[in-house]
Amino acid sequence: QVQLVESGGGLVQAGGSLRLSCAASGSIGSINAMGWYRQAPGKQRELVATITTGGSTNYADSVKGRFTISRDNAKNTVYLQMHSLKPEDTAVYYCNADLLLWNGVRFSAYWGQGTQVTVSS
């Protein structure tokens, strides 16, 4: 069984910082791209940031310069450091990974259960 477990969400005031973590565990052979997405109430899930195995990153325009995605390949973990948080960053943040299992099965978009981030004004 494969799991993506997010942590680090919470309540923070505008201008504050949070660091999200997502650890992948289970019968994982390799992980390709990993990323963070978010979904605010009444809105569609949207891309926040992605990172390849080699460290190439991609960010939504709304978070550029404020958020940083990183990963530790040895720990199968991806991080999202968030600074200068705004009320509009309030959402459930989901971890996503492109996984190849030991049995050869590939999940191009495996999701975590999500972690709530709330930014108060």
GISULGI-V265858 format. One record per helix or strand. SS is the DSSP state (h for helix, s for strand). FROM is the first residue (numbers start at 1). TO is the last residue. Records with the same first field share a line. If there is no record, write none. Layout:
SS=FROM-TO  FROM-TO
This chain:
s=3-7  10-13  18-25  28-39  46-51  57-59  67-72  77-82  91-101  106-111  115-120
h=73-75  87-89
